[in-house]
Amino acid sequence: MQSGTNTLVETVAKTEVTNISPFGIWILSNDKEYFISYKDFPVFITASIKQIANVTTDFSGNLHWEELDADIELDCLEHPERYPLLYR
């Protein structure tokens, strides 16, 4: 009797920083461009270009900066109205 095997295929999004401006960062991930504002994500204000450029993606395509200890879900960038940035 032959049993089948399950294979988990990990797909990682192609992600790159396309522009760093005085107002924020432009990221290209899976052929979609996203803007990350310094106002909404102040961790990037004092980050070096090298730290910002060192972005990786997880299996879901979410963004991760290891050295900055920062993570951003792509859904948060696509639908910011679902993620109010309010401290209570």
N, C-alpha and C positions, 0 to 999 in steps of 0.2 A: 504494500500500500504506500502510495506516495503522498506526502503532505505538502501543501503549498507554503510559501513563505510570504510574510508581509514585509514590504519595504517602505520605510518612511523616507520620502524625498524632501529634503530641505531646500526651499527656494529662498534665496536671499536677494533682496531688491538691489539694483544698481543705484547707488546714491553718491552724489557729489555736491560739493559746495560750488555754486556757479558765480556768486558775487557776495562781497562783504562791503556794505555801505555804512555811512554814518548813522543810519536808522535801523539796520538789521542785516539779516543774512538771507540769501536766496539759496534754496536747496533743490536739486533735481533728483527725484526718486521715482523710478519706474515710469519715466517719460512724463511726469507731472511736476510742475514747479511750485514750490511753497515758499512763503515769506515768513521769517521768524523775526518778530520785532523785539528790539532790546527792551522796549517798554513792557512788553508782556513776559519776556524771558530775560531778566537782568543778569543771569549767570554769564551771559556772553559779552557783557559790556567790558569787562576787564580781561577777558580771555585773549590769548595770543592768536594770531592767524593760524599757526601750527595746531593749536588746540582745537580751534573751530573746524579746521579742515580734516581732523582725525575723527570723522563720523562713521559709524557703522550702523548696520540694520540688523534687527533680529529676524527670526523666522516669519513674523507677522508683518515685517516691513517697517516697524517702528524705529525711530532714530535713537542712537545712543552715543554719548560722548564719555568714554571711560575716564579720561583724565580730569574732566570737569564734573564727573558724577552727575550727569544730566541725561534725562530721557524725555522724549516727546513722542506721543502717539500721533500717527498721521491723521487719525480721525479728529483729533483736537485742532489740527491746522485746517482740515477740510470743513469742519463744522464748529467754529469757535463759540457759537451761541449755546452749544451743549455743555461748555466748560467755562462757566464764569470764573474769572480770576479775582475773587473777592476773599479777603481775610476776615474771618468772624471770630 
